[in-house]
Amino acid sequence: MAAVGHPQAPDRPRRGRTPRGRAALRYTALVLMLLVMTGPFLWQLSTSLKGATEDIYTSPPQLLPQHPTFANYRDVAEIIPVWDFILNSVKVALTNVAANVVGAALAGYALSRLRFRGRAAAGTLFVLALLVPTEATMLAQFATMRTLELNNTLVAVVLPGCIGAMNVLLMRNAFDSIPYEIEEAAIVDGANVWQRFSRIALPAVKGTLAVVAIFSFMGAWDDFLWPLIVLSDSEHFTLTVGLNFLHGTFSDNQRVVAAGTIIAVAPLIVMFACLQRFFFRGVGEGAVKG
């Protein structure tokens, strides 16, 4: 005998946001995040372009300057030797980029492809190095630089960050994503380790190399505490340390301070604009192994 079933209730439309409502919510969240992230920079840029007759503390605040002027940037160059500081920062940043790109690529390839005793322990040490705050090692670094008689030199500024643990792990992950069969074919053709590294592996991770270069440049350019500790002669000051004079002696002129901030940030923006194509490609390298 067939079972008698209850009549099935008609499907009710699900309550919730419409696709248009969800899209509006996402765009609203993105706009808010954009304002939060770019708002301080836009405000500093606006302040740096305002003349001495404009009130920067008006309520409500005015973002657009009424009479834009570059006089504040000229004042920065007159107050401090900004070009000398920029040159020192460029030396430190470019050296840091070169050391990290070369060193991290070599170390990452060794951890990814070479087989040697202690390989797993070496990888673990790089991970543990990320857990140690930089401030906790500065005393030992300063003592080391003093022992090597490198204090008050740009070499002392570069050495502690010449190879970052994060950069090594990024490169190892990128090399892991390369199918090993490609290198096996090169081994059959007689390629040695250096040839496999330079001709096969390295060209395949250009995006990650760009990420390492950008992070290294930003870290070296923005670093303030370590150069402040290890440098004592103003002729060796980097830009971030040199701009500190604007906050001390000329703290009442926020327009000049803002102009100095824009001078410090501008190279980072230019570099990221030039390498953003490689940067976004490099972020995805190593996410899925081939």
Buried (B, 14 or more C-beta within 10 A) or exposed (E): EEEEEEEEEEEEEEEEEEEEEEEEEEEEEEEEEEEEEEEEEEBBBBBBBBEEEBEBEEEEEEEEBEEEBEBBBEBBEEBBBBEBBBEBBBBBBBBBBBBBBBBBBBBBBBBBBEEEEEEEEBBEEBEEBEEEEEEEEBEEBBEBBEEEEBBBBBBBBBBBBBBBBBBBBBBBBBBBBBEEEEBEEBEEEEBEBEEBBEEBBBEBBEBBBBBBBBBBBBBBBBBEEBBBBBBEEEEBBBBBBBBBBBEEEBEEBBBBBBBBBBBBBEBBEEBEEEBEEBBEBBBEBBEEEE
